[in-house]
Amino acid sequence: MDHTDPDVLEELYWDQGMTLREVAEACEVTNSAIRYQMNKHGIETRGSSEHSGGGRKVPADELSDKEWLRKKYVEEGLGQVEIGEILGVAQSTVGRYMRKHGIDSRSPGRVVVHEGDLSEDELQAKLIDMLECKGYDIETEKLFGDWRCDVYAQETDTAFEVKGWGAVKPDVQKAIGQASCYYAHGAKNAIVVIPGSALRESHIEVFDSLEINLLVQKDDSFKLIA
């Protein structure tokens, strides 16, 4: 089995209820290789509140309802990340059920950017300006494992993953996976940076349980939210 395929990982871990060790054995790789790929693809792991007695997490009933999913995605214009936040599942899970139901994903060009929303390049430039004003030596695209972070502050050994508006909405779940990789590969600190217009209450709850932090840009300032 291809352990780099997110559909395979979702099927084994969530649908079949395997442990990380069992998934690793099925794919004939190490536990750390499975955990790395799950972080990379933004696939959530089970928490104590998500299962009981070691059982599998049952996907939300709404995901099995083609019309409900189509209405949210097609008619209401919600993204896969937003639907996942509503149901408490990963974006990749929503995407997998959409493929099962034959619901086509929107092309990136369908995302509407509103006045005042910062692109990823604009947000990164503001972040660099802020850090340099504080006297930090800045490096871009510093390598951590197989991943290059957007901005790196040498003095504090902090890797930043920046997600701004553009062809797609800021994908916070993916940013979490990337920042987790920086942290796992030696960065003392890892921070996800998003525009204030992309912040959701559910993001704060997620980051409160993580070792990485969330930095939000609003107007001309940045605020550490979690």
C-alpha positions as CSV (number, residue, x, y, z in Angstrom):
1,M,0.0,0.0,0.0
2,D,1.2,3.5,-0.8
3,H,1.6,5.3,2.6
4,T,2.1,8.6,0.8
5,D,-1.5,8.5,-0.6
6,P,-3.9,10.4,1.8
7,D,-6.9,8.3,0.7
8,V,-5.1,5.2,1.8
9,L,-4.2,6.7,5.2
10,E,-7.8,7.9,5.7
11,E,-9.2,4.5,4.8
12,L,-6.9,2.6,7.1
13,Y,-6.8,5.0,10.0
14,W,-10.4,6.4,10.1
15,D,-12.6,4.0,8.1
16,Q,-11.0,0.7,9.3
17,G,-10.1,2.1,12.7
18,M,-6.4,1.0,12.7
19,T,-3.8,2.4,15.1
20,L,-0.8,4.3,13.7
21,R,1.3,1.1,14.4
22,E,-1.2,-1.1,12.4
23,V,-1.2,1.4,9.5
24,A,2.6,1.4,9.5
25,E,2.7,-2.4,9.5
26,A,0.1,-2.6,6.7
27,C,2.2,-0.2,4.6
28,E,5.5,-1.8,5.6
29,V,7.0,1.5,6.8
30,T,7.9,3.0,10.2
31,N,5.4,4.7,12.6
32,S,7.2,8.0,12.1
33,A,6.8,7.7,8.3
34,I,3.0,7.4,8.8
35,R,2.9,10.2,11.3
36,Y,4.9,12.5,8.9
37,Q,2.6,11.8,6.0
38,M,-0.5,12.3,8.1
39,N,0.9,15.7,9.3
40,K,1.8,16.5,5.7
41,H,-1.7,15.9,4.4
42,G,-3.5,17.4,7.4
43,I,-5.1,14.1,8.5
44,E,-6.2,14.4,12.1
45,T,-5.4,11.8,14.7
46,R,-7.8,10.4,17.2
47,G,-8.0,12.2,20.6
48,S,-9.4,10.8,23.8
49,S,-12.6,12.7,23.2
50,E,-13.0,11.2,19.7
51,H,-13.2,7.5,20.5
52,S,-14.0,5.2,23.3
53,G,-12.5,1.8,24.1
54,G,-10.1,2.1,21.2
55,G,-12.9,2.1,18.7
56,R,-13.0,3.9,15.4
57,K,-14.4,7.3,14.9
58,V,-17.5,7.2,12.8
59,P,-17.6,10.0,10.2
60,A,-20.4,12.6,10.6
61,D,-23.7,11.4,9.2
62,E,-23.8,14.5,7.0
63,L,-20.8,13.3,5.0
64,S,-22.9,10.3,3.9
65,D,-25.7,12.6,2.8
66,K,-24.8,13.7,-0.8
67,E,-27.5,16.4,-0.9
68,W,-26.4,18.0,2.3
69,L,-22.8,18.0,1.2
70,R,-23.6,19.3,-2.2
71,K,-25.7,22.1,-0.7
72,K,-23.0,23.2,1.6
73,Y,-20.3,23.1,-1.0
74,V,-22.1,24.1,-4.2
75,E,-25.0,26.3,-3.2
76,E,-23.6,27.9,0.0
77,G,-20.1,28.1,-1.4
78,L,-18.3,26.7,1.7
79,G,-14.9,25.2,1.2
80,Q,-13.8,21.8,2.3
81,V,-11.9,23.2,5.2
82,E,-14.9,25.1,6.5
83,I,-17.2,22.0,6.1
84,G,-14.6,20.0,8.0
85,E,-14.6,22.5,10.8
86,I,-18.4,22.3,11.0
87,L,-18.3,18.5,11.3
88,G,-15.1,18.2,13.3
89,V,-13.2,16.2,10.6
90,A,-10.2,16.8,8.4
91,Q,-10.4,18.5,5.0
92,S,-9.1,15.3,3.4
93,T,-12.1,13.4,4.8
94,V,-14.5,15.9,3.3
95,G,-12.7,15.7,0.0
96,R,-12.8,11.9,0.0
97,Y,-16.6,11.9,0.6
98,M,-17.1,14.4,-2.2
99,R,-15.2,12.1,-4.6
100,K,-17.4,9.2,-3.5
101,H,-20.5,11.3,-4.2
102,G,-19.2,12.5,-7.5
103,I,-19.2,16.2,-6.4
104,D,-16.6,18.0,-8.4
105,S,-14.2,20.3,-6.6
106,R,-14.2,24.0,-7.6
107,S,-11.4,25.3,-9.6
108,P,-9.1,27.6,-7.6
109,G,-10.3,30.6,-9.6
110,R,-13.7,30.4,-8.0
111,V,-12.5,31.9,-4.7
112,V,-13.4,35.5,-4.3
113,V,-10.9,37.8,-2.7
114,H,-12.4,40.8,-1.0
115,E,-11.0,44.2,-0.6
116,G,-8.5,44.3,2.3
117,D,-7.7,40.6,2.1
118,L,-4.0,40.1,1.9
119,S,-2.4,37.7,-0.6
120,E,0.3,35.3,0.7
121,D,3.1,37.4,-0.8
122,E,1.7,40.6,0.8
123,L,1.2,38.9,4.2
124,Q,4.8,37.5,4.1
125,A,6.2,40.9,3.2
126,K,4.3,42.5,6.2
127,L,5.6,39.7,8.5
128,I,9.2,40.3,7.3
129,D,8.9,44.0,7.8
130,M,7.6,43.5,11.3
131,L,10.4,41.1,12.3
132,E,13.1,43.3,10.8
133,C,11.8,46.3,12.7
134,K,12.2,44.3,15.9
135,G,15.8,43.6,14.9
136,Y,15.6,40.0,13.8
137,D,17.8,38.5,11.1
138,I,15.4,36.9,8.6
139,E,15.9,34.0,6.2
140,T,13.3,32.8,3.7
141,E,12.8,29.2,2.6
142,K,15.0,27.7,5.3
143,L,14.9,23.9,4.9
144,F,13.5,21.7,7.7
145,G,13.6,18.1,6.6
146,D,11.9,18.0,3.2
147,W,10.0,21.3,3.9
148,R,11.0,24.9,3.3
149,C,9.4,27.4,5.7
150,D,8.2,30.8,4.4
151,V,10.1,32.9,6.9
152,Y,12.7,32.0,9.6
153,A,13.9,34.2,12.5
154,Q,17.4,33.1,13.5
155,E,17.5,34.7,17.0
156,T,14.5,32.8,18.3
157,D,14.9,29.8,16.0
158,T,11.3,30.3,14.8
159,A,9.9,29.0,11.5
160,F,6.8,30.7,10.1
161,E,4.2,29.2,7.7
162,V,2.3,31.9,6.0
163,K,-1.2,31.4,4.5
164,G,-2.8,34.4,2.7
165,W,-5.7,34.9,0.3
166,G,-5.3,34.1,-3.4
167,A,-6.4,31.4,-5.8
168,V,-7.5,29.4,-2.7
169,K,-8.7,30.3,0.8
170,P,-6.0,30.1,3.5
171,D,-5.8,26.4,4.3
172,V,-5.1,26.5,8.1
173,Q,-5.2,22.7,8.4
174,K,-2.5,22.3,5.8
175,A,-0.5,25.0,7.5
176,I,-0.7,23.1,10.8
177,G,0.8,20.0,9.1
178,Q,3.6,22.0,7.5
179,A,4.4,23.9,10.7
180,S,4.4,20.6,12.7
181,C,7.0,19.3,10.3
182,Y,9.3,22.3,11.0
183,Y,8.9,21.7,14.7
184,A,9.6,18.0,14.3
185,H,12.7,18.7,12.3
186,G,14.5,21.0,14.7
187,A,12.8,24.4,14.9
188,K,12.5,25.5,18.5
189,N,9.3,27.4,17.6
190,A,6.8,27.0,14.7
191,I,4.1,29.6,14.0
192,V,1.2,29.7,11.4
193,V,0.4,33.2,10.1
194,I,-2.9,34.1,8.6
195,P,-4.9,37.3,7.8
196,G,-7.5,38.3,10.4
197,S,-10.3,37.8,7.8
198,A,-9.5,34.1,7.7
199,L,-9.6,33.6,11.5
200,R,-12.4,31.3,12.9
201,E,-13.2,30.5,16.5
202,S,-12.5,26.8,15.8
203,H,-8.9,27.7,14.9
204,I,-8.2,29.0,18.4
205,E,-9.6,25.8,19.9
206,V,-7.3,23.7,17.7
207,F,-4.1,25.7,18.3
208,D,-4.7,25.7,22.1
209,S,-4.1,21.9,22.0
210,L,-0.9,22.2,19.8
211,E,2.8,22.9,20.4
212,I,2.7,25.4,17.4
213,N,1.2,28.9,17.6
214,L,-1.1,31.0,15.6
215,L,-0.2,34.6,14.6
216,V,-3.0,36.8,13.1
217,Q,-2.5,39.9,11.0
218,K,-5.0,42.7,11.2
219,D,-4.6,46.2,9.8
220,D,-0.9,47.0,10.3
221,S,-0.2,44.8,13.3
222,F,0.2,41.1,14.3
223,K,-1.3,39.4,17.3
224,L,-0.4,36.0,18.8
225,I,-3.8,34.4,19.2
226,A,-2.9,30.9,20.5
